[in-house]
Amino acid sequence: MSITTKAMLACLLGSLVVLPTVAFADDSAVAKSDQSQSQTEEKRKTLLGDATGAIQDTQAALKHLDDGKTKEALAALERATGKLDIILARDPKLELAPAAVGVVTYDVQGGARCS
């Protein structure tokens, strides 16, 4: 037998050994992956809801300040701060996450534009 034939037979035998392992893989690993993925998605939704609420409370505080209602503004800021503290307690890595991203482009003929 030539080396090429031996190599092809070795590959064929190797694939026959691996194939049953892949074909009869444990479905519990797939179920665990789906479960952890849904838990991660649920945590993400909760964090996003809290973050959205904090932004809304901050905007409400600014509106109250514009209207001269300092007590209402302080109450809204307390709620926003509490929500942000909860978010950071759940995931401390978010402490360094950017709050917003902006881009400034310059048009050579027209001047600056912000987006």
N, CA, C and O atoms as a Tinker XYZ file with bonds, in Angstrom:
   460  protein
     1  N      0.844000   -1.189000    0.000000    73     2
     2  CA     0.000000    0.000000    0.000000    64     1     3
     3  C      0.880000    1.240000    0.000000    63     2     4     5
     4  O      1.938000    1.283000    0.629000    81     3
     5  N      0.417000    2.227000   -0.713000    73     3     6
     6  CA     1.180000    3.467000   -0.770000    64     5     7
     7  C      0.904000    4.310000    0.478000    63     6     8     9
     8  O     -0.041000    4.046000    1.221000    81     7
     9  N      1.715000    5.294000    0.688000    73     7    10
    10  CA     1.553000    6.190000    1.845000    64     9    11
    11  C      0.241000    6.948000    1.745000    63    10    12    13
    12  O     -0.418000    7.171000    2.761000    81    11
    13  N     -0.147000    7.344000    0.557000    73    11    14
    14  CA    -1.397000    8.073000    0.372000    64    13    15
    15  C     -2.585000    7.206000    0.764000    63    14    16    17
    16  O     -3.513000    7.684000    1.416000    81    15
    17  N     -2.564000    5.958000    0.379000    73    15    18
    18  CA    -3.659000    5.054000    0.721000    64    17    19
    19  C     -3.715000    4.829000    2.226000    63    18    20    21
    20  O     -4.795000    4.817000    2.817000    81    19
    21  N     -2.548000    4.652000    2.846000    73    19    22
    22  CA    -2.500000    4.467000    4.301000    64    21    23
    23  C     -3.037000    5.707000    5.020000    63    22    24    25
    24  O     -3.766000    5.593000    6.006000    81    23
    25  N     -2.680000    6.865000    4.531000    73    23    26
    26  CA    -3.147000    8.113000    5.150000    64    25    27
    27  C     -4.654000    8.245000    5.022000    63    26    28    29
    28  O     -5.324000    8.650000    5.972000    81    27
    29  N     -5.197000    7.905000    3.851000    73    27    30
    30  CA    -6.642000    7.981000    3.658000    64    29    31
    31  C     -7.363000    6.987000    4.558000    63    30    32    33
    32  O     -8.412000    7.312000    5.115000    81    31
    33  N     -6.818000    5.777000    4.712000    73    31    34
    34  CA    -7.425000    4.786000    5.597000    64    33    35
    35  C     -7.374000    5.238000    7.050000    63    34    36    37
    36  O     -8.330000    5.036000    7.799000    81    35
    37  N     -6.270000    5.845000    7.447000    73    35    38
    38  CA    -6.142000    6.340000    8.819000    64    37    39
    39  C     -7.167000    7.437000    9.090000    63    38    40    41
    40  O     -7.776000    7.468000   10.159000    81    39
    41  N     -7.359000    8.330000    8.135000    73    39    42
    42  CA    -8.359000    9.390000    8.290000    64    41    43
    43  C     -9.758000    8.809000    8.361000    63    42    44    45
    44  O    -10.580000    9.246000    9.167000    81    43
    45  N    -10.028000    7.822000    7.516000    73    43    46
    46  CA   -11.341000    7.192000    7.498000    64    45    47
    47  C    -11.618000    6.487000    8.816000    63    46    48    49
    48  O    -12.704000    6.629000    9.377000    81    47
    49  N    -10.647000    5.727000    9.315000    73    47    50
    50  CA   -10.826000    5.035000   10.595000    64    49    51
    51  C    -10.958000    6.027000   11.743000    63    50    52    53
    52  O    -11.752000    5.814000   12.659000    81    51
    53  N    -10.192000    7.099000   11.699000    73    51    54
    54  CA   -10.292000    8.117000   12.741000    64    53    55
    55  C    -11.655000    8.780000   12.754000    63    54    56    57
    56  O    -12.202000    9.048000   13.824000    81    55
    57  N    -12.211000    9.050000   11.582000    73    55    58
    58  CA   -13.533000    9.673000   11.532000    64    57    59
    59  C    -14.611000    8.711000   11.995000    63    58    60    61
    60  O    -15.611000    9.138000   12.572000    81    59
    61  N    -14.425000    7.413000   11.752000    73    59    62
    62  CA   -15.397000    6.427000   12.226000    64    61    63
    63  C    -15.388000    6.322000   13.744000    63    62    64    65
    64  O    -16.415000    6.014000   14.350000    81    63
    65  N    -14.251000    6.573000   14.359000    73    63    66
    66  CA   -14.168000    6.540000   15.818000    64    65    67
    67  C    -14.817000    7.783000   16.421000    63    66    68    69
    68  O    -15.485000    7.689000   17.450000    81    67
    69  N    -14.632000    8.943000   15.799000    73    67    70
    70  CA   -15.149000   10.200000   16.324000    64    69    71
    71  C    -16.632000   10.369000   16.027000    63    70    72    73
    72  O    -17.352000   10.956000   16.836000    81    71
    73  N    -17.102000    9.877000   14.902000    73    71    74
    74  CA   -18.478000   10.072000   14.475000    64    73    75
    75  C    -19.520000    9.627000   15.501000    63    74    76    77
    76  O    -20.435000   10.399000   15.787000    81    75
    77  N    -19.428000    8.424000   16.068000    73    75    78
    78  CA   -20.445000    8.049000   17.063000    64    77    79
    79  C    -20.447000    8.957000   18.286000    63    78    80    81
    80  O    -21.501000    9.200000   18.874000    81    79
    81  N    -19.287000    9.455000   18.670000    73    79    82
    82  CA   -19.205000   10.344000   19.824000    64    81    83
    83  C    -19.976000   11.625000   19.553000    63    82    84    85
    84  O    -20.694000   12.118000   20.423000    81    83
    85  N    -19.831000   12.161000   18.364000    73    83    86
    86  CA   -20.534000   13.384000   18.003000    64    85    87
    87  C    -22.020000   13.105000   17.815000    63    86    88    89
    88  O    -22.857000   13.898000   18.249000    81    87
    89  N    -22.352000   12.004000   17.183000    73    87    90
    90  CA   -23.747000   11.688000   16.889000    64    89    91
    91  C    -24.557000   11.428000   18.149000    63    90    92    93
    92  O    -25.739000   11.767000   18.208000    81    91
    93  N    -23.932000   10.831000   19.156000    73    91    94
    94  CA   -24.645000   10.490000   20.383000    64    93    95
    95  C    -24.241000   11.385000   21.541000    63    94    96    97
    96  O    -24.224000   10.945000   22.691000    81    95
    97  N    -23.921000   12.617000   21.253000    73    95    98
    98  CA   -23.526000   13.568000   22.297000    64    97    99
    99  C    -24.681000   13.772000   23.269000    63    98   100   101
   100  O    -25.851000   13.644000   22.908000    81    99
   101  N    -24.327000   14.087000   24.494000    73    99   102
   102  CA   -25.318000   14.263000   25.553000    64   101   103
   103  C    -26.116000   15.540000   25.314000    63   102   104   105
   104  O    -25.542000   16.621000   25.181000    81   103
   105  N    -27.431000   15.415000   25.261000    73   103   106
   106  CA   -28.290000   16.574000   25.048000    64   105   107
   107  C    -28.359000   17.475000   26.272000    63   106   108   109
   108  O    -28.811000   18.614000   26.158000    81   107
   109  N    -27.929000   17.009000   27.433000    73   107   110
   110  CA   -27.987000   17.835000   28.638000    64   109   111
   111  C    -27.043000   19.025000   28.529000    63   110   112   113
   112  O    -27.321000   20.087000   29.087000    81   111
   113  N    -25.930000   18.864000   27.817000    73   111   114
   114  CA   -25.007000   19.992000   27.627000    64   113   115
   115  C    -25.672000   21.092000   26.818000    63   114   116   117
   116  O    -25.494000   22.277000   27.100000    81   115
   117  N    -26.437000   20.694000   25.816000    73   115   118
   118  CA   -27.151000   21.680000   24.999000    64   117   119
   119  C    -28.227000   22.362000   25.833000    63   118   120   121
   120  O    -28.416000   23.574000   25.732000    81   119
   121  N    -28.934000   21.591000   26.656000    73   119   122
   122  CA   -29.978000   22.158000   27.511000    64   121   123
   123  C    -29.391000   23.124000   28.527000    63   122   124   125
   124  O    -29.971000   24.178000   28.785000    81   123
   125  N    -28.241000   22.776000   29.109000    73   123   126
   126  CA   -27.586000   23.670000   30.079000    64   125   127
   127  C    -27.154000   24.956000   29.403000    63   126   128   129
   128  O    -27.266000   26.035000   29.984000    81   127
   129  N    -26.659000   24.846000   28.174000    73   127   130
   130  CA   -26.242000   26.032000   27.441000    64   129   131
   131  C    -27.429000   26.944000   27.174000    63   130   132   133
   132  O    -27.329000   28.160000   27.340000    81   131
   133  N    -28.553000   26.364000   26.761000    73   131   134
   134  CA   -29.755000   27.156000   26.512000    64   133   135
   135  C    -30.250000   27.821000   27.784000    63   134   136   137
   136  O    -30.691000   28.970000   27.767000    81   135
   137  N    -30.172000   27.077000   28.902000    73   135   138
   138  CA   -30.641000   27.617000   30.181000    64   137   139
   139  C    -29.756000   28.780000   30.624000    63   138   140   141
   140  O    -30.270000   29.811000   31.056000    81   139
   141  N    -28.440000   28.632000   30.526000    73   139   142
   142  CA   -27.552000   29.722000   30.939000    64   141   143
   143  C    -27.691000   30.917000   30.007000    63   142   144   145
   144  O    -27.553000   32.064000   30.433000    81   143
   145  N    -27.964000   30.645000   28.739000    73   143   146
   146  CA   -28.152000   31.734000   27.794000    64   145   147
   147  C    -29.427000   32.513000   28.120000    63   146   148   149
   148  O    -29.445000   33.740000   28.022000    81   147
   149  N    -30.486000   31.811000   28.505000    73   147   150
   150  CA   -31.727000   32.507000   28.860000    64   149   151
   151  C    -31.571000   33.271000   30.170000    63   150   152   153
   152  O    -32.157000   34.341000   30.334000    81   151
   153  N    -30.782000   32.731000   31.112000    73   151   154
   154  CA   -30.520000   33.460000   32.360000    64   153   155
   155  C    -29.729000   34.727000   32.079000    63   154   156   157
   156  O    -30.017000   35.779000   32.649000    81   155
   157  N    -28.744000   34.637000   31.213000    73   155   158
   158  CA   -27.949000   35.810000   30.849000    64   157   159
   159  C    -28.830000   36.847000   30.170000    63   158   160   161
   160  O    -28.713000   38.042000   30.440000    81   159
   161  N    -29.701000   36.394000   29.298000    73   159   162
   162  CA   -30.609000   37.310000   28.600000    64   161   163
   163  C    -31.552000   37.987000   29.586000    63   162   164   165
   164  O    -31.840000   39.176000   29.447000    81   163
   165  N    -32.033000   37.250000   30.576000    73   163   166
   166  CA   -32.926000   37.820000   31.596000    64   165   167
   167  C    -32.195000   38.865000   32.436000    63   166   168   169
   168  O    -32.763000   39.913000   32.744000    81   167
   169  N    -30.933000   38.595000   32.813000    73   167   170
   170  CA   -30.142000   39.564000   33.578000    64   169   171
   171  C    -29.904000   40.825000   32.752000    63   170   172   173
   172  O    -29.968000   41.941000   33.267000    81   171
   173  N    -29.629000   40.629000   31.465000    73   171   174
   174  CA   -29.384000   41.770000   30.582000    64   173   175
   175  C    -30.632000   42.647000   30.485000    63   174   176   177
   176  O    -30.532000   43.873000   30.502000    81   175
   177  N    -31.809000   42.021000   30.383000    73   175   178
   178  CA   -33.057000   42.780000   30.309000    64   177   179
   179  C    -33.301000   43.557000   31.592000    63   178   180   181
   180  O    -33.744000   44.705000   31.554000    81   179
   181  N    -33.010000   42.930000   32.736000    73   179   182
   182  CA   -33.189000   43.608000   34.021000    64   181   183
   183  C    -32.257000   44.809000   34.138000    63   182   184   185
   184  O    -32.678000   45.892000   34.545000    81   183
   185  N    -30.989000   44.613000   33.779000    73   183   186
   186  CA   -30.026000   45.713000   33.838000    64   185   187
   187  C    -30.412000   46.838000   32.883000    63   186   188   189
   188  O    -30.297000   48.016000   33.222000    81   187
   189  N    -30.865000   46.474000   31.704000    73   187   190
   190  CA   -31.258000   47.492000   30.734000    64   189   191
   191  C    -32.470000   48.269000   31.227000    63   190   192   193
   192  O    -32.548000   49.483000   31.041000    81   191
   193  N    -33.412000   47.577000   31.853000    73   191   194
   194  CA   -34.584000   48.260000   32.412000    64   193   195
   195  C    -34.202000   49.224000   33.518000    63   194   196   197
   196  O    -34.716000   50.341000   33.580000    81   195
   197  N    -33.289000   48.791000   34.402000    73   195   198
   198  CA   -32.827000   49.677000   35.477000    64   197   199
   199  C    -32.072000   50.877000   34.919000    63   198   200   201
   200  O    -32.247000   52.000000   35.392000    81   199
   201  N    -31.234000   50.640000   33.915000    73   199   202
   202  CA   -30.471000   51.739000   33.315000    64   201   203
   203  C    -31.399000   52.738000   32.632000    63   202   204   205
   204  O    -31.201000   53.949000   32.734000    81   203
   205  N    -32.409000   52.227000   31.938000    73   203   206
   206  CA   -33.377000   53.108000   31.287000    64   205   207
   207  C    -34.131000   53.929000   32.320000    63   206   208   209
   208  O    -34.366000   55.122000   32.129000    81   207
   209  N    -34.506000   53.283000   33.413000    73   207   210
   210  CA   -35.190000   53.998000   34.495000    64   209   211
   211  C    -34.319000   55.080000   35.102000    63   210   212   213
   212  O    -34.805000   56.165000   35.423000    81   211
   213  N    -33.025000   54.792000   35.262000    73   211   214
   214  CA   -32.104000   55.791000   35.816000    64   213   215
   215  C    -31.980000   56.995000   34.888000    63   214   216   217
   216  O    -31.931000   58.136000   35.349000    81   215
   217  N    -31.930000   56.746000   33.599000    73   215   218
   218  CA   -31.852000   57.853000   32.635000    64   217   219
   219  C    -33.126000   58.680000   32.675000    63   218   220   221
   220  O    -33.071000   59.909000   32.645000    81   219
   221  N    -34.271000   58.015000   32.742000    73   219   222
   222  CA   -35.549000   58.732000   32.798000    64   221   223
   223  C    -35.655000   59.560000   34.074000    63   222   224   225
   224  O    -36.142000   60.690000   34.044000    81   223
   225  N    -35.197000   58.996000   35.200000    73   223   226
   226  CA   -35.224000   59.756000   36.450000    64   225   227
   227  C    -34.285000   60.959000   36.385000    63   226   228   229
   228  O    -34.602000   62.022000   36.919000    81   227
   229  N    -33.141000   60.800000   35.738000    73   227   230
   230  CA   -32.212000   61.926000   35.584000    64   229   231
   231  C    -32.824000   63.022000   34.717000    63   230   232   233
   232  O    -32.702000   64.207000   35.029000    81   231
   233  N    -33.476000   62.629000   33.641000    73   231   234
   234  CA   -34.137000   63.614000   32.787000    64   233   235
   235  C    -35.273000   64.315000   33.528000    63   234   236   237
   236  O    -35.495000   65.513000   33.354000    81   235
   237  N    -35.989000   63.555000   34.358000    73   235   238
   238  CA   -37.058000   64.157000   35.158000    64   237   239
   239  C    -36.476000   65.153000   36.158000    63   238   240   241
   240  O    -37.055000   66.214000   36.395000    81   239
   241  N    -35.333000   64.807000   36.741000    73   239   242
   242  CA   -34.691000   65.712000   37.692000    64   241   243
   243  C    -34.293000   67.022000   37.005000    63   242   244   245
   244  O    -34.471000   68.102000   37.568000    81   243
   245  N    -33.760000   66.922000   35.799000    73   243   246
   246  CA   -33.384000   68.131000   35.066000    64   245   247
   247  C    -34.604000   68.990000   34.745000    63   246   248   249
   248  O    -34.548000   70.217000   34.820000    81   247
   249  N    -35.703000   68.335000   34.390000    73   247   250
   250  CA   -36.930000   69.078000   34.107000    64   249   251
   251  C    -37.445000   69.767000   35.365000    63   250   252   253
   252  O    -37.889000   70.914000   35.314000    81   251
   253  N    -37.383000   69.059000   36.502000    73   251   254
   254  CA   -37.820000   69.659000   37.768000    64   253   255
   255  C    -36.933000   70.853000   38.141000    63   254   256   257
   256  O    -37.424000   71.853000   38.664000    81   255
   257  N    -35.639000   70.746000   37.873000    73   255   258
   258  CA   -34.744000   71.870000   38.158000    64   257   259
   259  C    -35.094000   73.075000   37.283000    63   258   260   261
   260  O    -35.087000   74.214000   37.750000    81   259
   261  N    -35.397000   72.813000   36.015000    73   259   262
   262  CA   -35.803000   73.904000   35.120000    64   261   263
   263  C    -37.079000   74.580000   35.611000    63   262   264   265
   264  O    -37.257000   75.787000   35.449000    81   263
   265  N    -37.965000   73.785000   36.214000    73   263   266
   266  CA   -39.226000   74.319000   36.715000    64   265   267
   267  C    -39.091000   74.913000   38.118000    63   266   268   269
   268  O    -40.059000   75.451000   38.657000    81   267
   269  N    -37.895000   74.821000   38.716000    73   267   270
   270  CA   -37.667000   75.366000   40.053000    64   269   271
   271  C    -38.161000   74.457000   41.176000    63   270   272   273
   272  O    -38.304000   74.913000   42.310000    81   271
   273  N    -38.421000   73.203000   40.893000    73   271   274
   274  CA   -38.909000   72.253000   41.901000    64   273   275
   275  C    -37.731000   71.423000   42.420000    63   274   276   277
   276  O    -37.485000   70.312000   41.950000    81   275
   277  N    -37.015000   71.974000   43.387000    73   275   278
   278  CA   -35.794000   71.321000   43.855000    64   277   279
   279  C    -36.064000   70.036000   44.632000    63   278   280   281
   280  O    -35.294000   69.081000   44.524000    81   279
   281  N    -37.137000   69.995000   45.407000    73   279   282
   282  CA   -37.423000   68.782000   46.180000    64   281   283
   283  C    -37.728000   67.608000   45.252000    63   282   284   285
   284  O    -37.257000   66.494000   45.483000    81   283
   285  N    -38.505000   67.851000   44.213000    73   283   286
   286  CA   -38.829000   66.807000   43.255000    64   285   287
   287  C    -37.578000   66.375000   42.476000    63   286   288   289
   288  O    -37.401000   65.197000   42.164000    81   287
   289  N    -36.719000   67.350000   42.170000    73   287   290
   290  CA   -35.478000   67.043000   41.458000    64   289   291
   291  C    -34.572000   66.164000   42.314000    63   290   292   293
   292  O    -33.982000   65.206000   41.814000    81   291
   293  N    -34.461000   66.486000   43.602000    73   291   294
   294  CA   -33.646000   65.662000   44.498000    64   293   295
   295  C    -34.206000   64.250000   44.627000    63   294   296   297
   296  O    -33.449000   63.280000   44.651000    81   295
   297  N    -35.515000   64.134000   44.708000    73   295   298
   298  CA   -36.137000   62.811000   44.806000    64   297   299
   299  C    -35.861000   61.988000   43.545000    63   298   300   301
   300  O    -35.579000   60.794000   43.639000    81   299
   301  N    -35.939000   62.606000   42.383000    73   299   302
   302  CA   -35.667000   61.905000   41.124000    64   301   303
   303  C    -34.201000   61.491000   41.037000    63   302   304   305
   304  O    -33.884000   60.403000   40.555000    81   303
   305  N    -33.302000   62.373000   41.509000    73   303   306
   306  CA   -31.878000   62.023000   41.500000    64   305   307
   307  C    -31.571000   60.900000   42.490000    63   306   308   309
   308  O    -30.705000   60.064000   42.231000    81   307
   309  N    -32.272000   60.878000   43.612000    73   307   310
   310  CA   -32.093000   59.778000   44.569000    64   309   311
   311  C    -32.505000   58.449000   43.945000    63   310   312   313
   312  O    -31.822000   57.438000   44.112000    81   311
   313  N    -33.623000   58.455000   43.227000    73   311   314
   314  CA   -34.066000   57.222000   42.563000    64   313   315
   315  C    -33.055000   56.791000   41.504000    63   314   316   317
   316  O    -32.717000   55.611000   41.405000    81   315
   317  N    -32.575000   57.747000   40.716000    73   315   318
   318  CA   -31.607000   57.432000   39.656000    64   317   319
   319  C    -30.311000   56.888000   40.259000    63   318   320   321
   320  O    -29.756000   55.906000   39.766000    81   319
   321  N    -29.835000   57.526000   41.319000    73   319   322
   322  CA   -28.601000   57.076000   41.967000    64   321   323
   323  C    -28.775000   55.680000   42.548000    63   322   324   325
   324  O    -27.873000   54.848000   42.449000    81   323
   325  N    -29.918000   55.423000   43.148000    73   323   326
   326  CA   -30.181000   54.090000   43.699000    64   325   327
   327  C    -30.179000   53.019000   42.616000    63   326   328   329
   328  O    -29.628000   51.935000   42.809000    81   327
   329  N    -30.789000   53.321000   41.489000    73   327   330
   330  CA   -30.813000   52.358000   40.384000    64   329   331
   331  C    -29.413000   52.109000   39.845000    63   330   332   333
   332  O    -29.051000   50.972000   39.543000    81   331
   333  N    -28.630000   53.172000   39.725000    73   331   334
   334  CA   -27.254000   53.006000   39.240000    64   333   335
   335  C    -26.405000   52.221000   40.220000    63   334   336   337
   336  O    -25.566000   51.420000   39.808000    81   335
   337  N    -26.612000   52.440000   41.520000    73   335   338
   338  CA   -25.889000   51.662000   42.528000    64   337   339
   339  C    -26.233000   50.176000   42.430000    63   338   340   341
   340  O    -25.358000   49.321000   42.566000    81   339
   341  N    -27.498000   49.878000   42.197000    73   339   342
   342  CA   -27.920000   48.481000   42.053000    64   341   343
   343  C    -27.286000   47.850000   40.822000    63   342   344   345
   344  O    -26.836000   46.705000   40.862000    81   343
   345  N    -27.252000   48.607000   39.727000    73   343   346
   346  CA   -26.644000   48.096000   38.496000    64   345   347
   347  C    -25.169000   47.772000   38.734000    63   346   348   349
   348  O    -24.694000   46.710000   38.333000    81   347
   349  N    -24.448000   48.682000   39.383000    73   347   350
   350  CA   -23.023000   48.453000   39.634000    64   349   351
   351  C    -22.790000   47.333000   40.637000    63   350   352   353
   352  O    -21.783000   46.631000   40.553000    81   351
   353  N    -23.704000   47.155000   41.581000    73   351   354
   354  CA   -23.563000   46.055000   42.532000    64   353   355
   355  C    -23.748000   44.712000   41.820000    63   354   356   357
   356  O    -23.083000   43.733000   42.157000    81   355
   357  N    -24.642000   44.669000   40.844000    73   355   358
   358  CA   -24.862000   43.419000   40.099000    64   357   359
   359  C    -23.706000   43.097000   39.173000    63   358   360   361
   360  O    -23.338000   41.933000   39.019000    81   359
   361  N    -23.133000   44.116000   38.557000    73   359   362
   362  CA   -22.045000   43.891000   37.605000    64   361   363
   363  C    -21.021000   45.012000   37.728000    63   362   364   365
   364  O    -21.126000   46.018000   37.026000    81   363
   365  N    -20.021000   44.856000   38.615000    73   363   366
   366  CA   -19.037000   45.925000   38.854000    64   365   367
   367  C    -18.217000   46.305000   37.621000    63   366   368   369
   368  O    -17.649000   47.397000   37.582000    81   367
   369  N    -18.143000   45.435000   36.620000    73   367   370
   370  CA   -17.380000   45.764000   35.410000    64   369   371
   371  C    -18.006000   46.924000   34.646000    63   370   372   373
   372  O    -17.337000   47.570000   33.840000    81   371
   373  N    -19.281000   47.190000   34.893000    73   371   374
   374  CA   -19.952000   48.282000   34.194000    64   373   375
   375  C    -19.528000   49.653000   34.694000    63   374   376   377
   376  O    -19.930000   50.671000   34.131000    81   375
   377  N    -18.734000   49.687000   35.731000    73   375   378
   378  CA   -18.276000   50.970000   36.284000    64   377   379
   379  C    -17.524000   51.779000   35.237000    63   378   380   381
   380  O    -17.602000   53.007000   35.220000    81   379
   381  N    -16.800000   51.094000   34.372000    73   379   382
   382  CA   -16.007000   51.783000   33.354000    64   381   383
   383  C    -16.692000   51.803000   31.995000    63   382   384   385
   384  O    -16.070000   52.186000   31.005000    81   383
   385  N    -17.949000   51.402000   31.923000    73   383   386
   386  CA   -18.671000   51.406000   30.650000    64   385   387
   387  C    -18.990000   52.841000   30.249000    63   386   388   389
   388  O    -19.325000   53.664000   31.100000    81   387
   389  N    -18.889000   53.144000   28.961000    73   387   390
   390  CA   -19.204000   54.509000   28.525000    64   389   391
   391  C    -20.699000   54.793000   28.659000    63   390   392   393
   392  O    -21.531000   53.933000   28.371000    81   391
   393  N    -21.021000   55.980000   29.089000    73   391   394
   394  CA   -22.422000   56.366000   29.226000    64   393   395
   395  C    -23.002000   56.796000   27.886000    63   394   396   397
   396  O    -24.185000   56.589000   27.619000    81   395
   397  N    -22.170000   57.389000   27.054000    73   395   398
   398  CA   -22.628000   57.825000   25.740000    64   397   399
   399  C    -21.418000   57.931000   24.817000    63   398   400   401
   400  O    -20.281000   58.086000   25.262000    81   399
   401  N    -21.693000   57.844000   23.551000    73   399   402
   402  CA   -20.633000   57.973000   22.560000    64   401   403
   403  C    -21.084000   59.018000   21.558000    63   402   404   405
   404  O    -22.208000   58.966000   21.058000    81   403
   405  N    -20.214000   59.957000   21.269000    73   403   406
   406  CA   -20.537000   61.003000   20.311000    64   405   407
   407  C    -19.419000   61.149000   19.301000    63   406   408   409
   408  O    -18.269000   60.798000   19.563000    81   407
   409  N    -19.774000   61.667000   18.160000    73   407   410
   410  CA   -18.803000   61.856000   17.091000    64   409   411
   411  C    -18.928000   63.275000   16.580000    63   410   412   413
   412  O    -20.034000   63.776000   16.376000    81   411
   413  N    -17.812000   63.911000   16.376000    73   411   414
   414  CA   -17.796000   65.236000   15.768000    64   413   415
   415  C    -17.099000   65.101000   14.427000    63   414   416   417
   416  O    -15.962000   64.636000   14.339000    81   415
   417  N    -17.800000   65.517000   13.391000    73   415   418
   418  CA   -17.200000   65.488000   12.059000    64   417   419
   419  C    -17.049000   66.911000   11.562000    63   418   420   421
   420  O    -17.850000   67.785000   11.891000    81   419
   421  N    -16.036000   67.131000   10.784000    73   419   422
   422  CA   -15.790000   68.458000   10.241000    64   421   423
   423  C    -15.954000   68.432000    8.732000    63   422   424   425
   424  O    -15.329000   67.639000    8.029000    81   423
   425  N    -16.797000   69.305000    8.264000    73   423   426
   426  CA   -16.972000   69.486000    6.821000    64   425   427
   427  C    -16.075000   70.657000    6.437000    63   426   428   429
   428  O    -16.224000   71.763000    6.955000    81   427
   429  N    -15.168000   70.407000    5.547000    73   427   430
   430  CA   -14.181000   71.406000    5.172000    64   429   431
   431  C    -14.847000   72.681000    4.666000    63   430   432   433
   432  O    -14.336000   73.774000    4.913000    81   431
   433  N    -15.957000   72.571000    3.974000    73   431   434
   434  CA   -16.607000   73.733000    3.398000    64   433   435
   435  C    -17.663000   74.326000    4.310000    63   434   436   437
   436  O    -17.915000   75.530000    4.256000    81   435
   437  N    -18.295000   73.496000    5.158000    73   435   438
   438  CA   -19.452000   73.992000    5.897000    64   437   439
   439  C    -19.220000   74.213000    7.383000    63   438   440   441
   440  O    -20.017000   74.929000    7.990000    81   439
   441  N    -18.214000   73.667000    8.009000    73   439   442
   442  CA   -17.984000   73.819000    9.438000    64   441   443
   443  C    -18.180000   72.511000   10.186000    63   442   444   445
   444  O    -18.150000   71.438000    9.583000    81   443
   445  N    -18.380000   72.593000   11.489000    73   443   446
   446  CA   -18.482000   71.410000   12.327000    64   445   447
   447  C    -19.914000   70.924000   12.436000    63   446   448   449
   448  O    -20.855000   71.717000   12.404000    81   447
   449  N    -20.072000   69.609000   12.565000    73   447   450
   450  CA   -21.375000   68.993000   12.798000    64   449   451
   451  C    -21.228000   67.975000   13.898000    63   450   452   453
   452  O    -20.259000   67.217000   13.923000    81   451
   453  N    -22.178000   67.948000   14.808000    73   451   454
   454  CA   -22.162000   66.953000   15.887000    64   453   455
   455  C    -23.250000   65.921000   15.603000    63   454   456   457
   456  O    -24.334000   66.251000   15.121000    81   455
   457  N    -22.934000   64.673000   15.911000    73   455   458
   458  CA   -23.939000   63.635000   15.750000    64   457   459
   459  C    -23.909000   62.691000   16.920000    63   458   460
   460  O    -24.690000   61.740000   16.967000    81   459
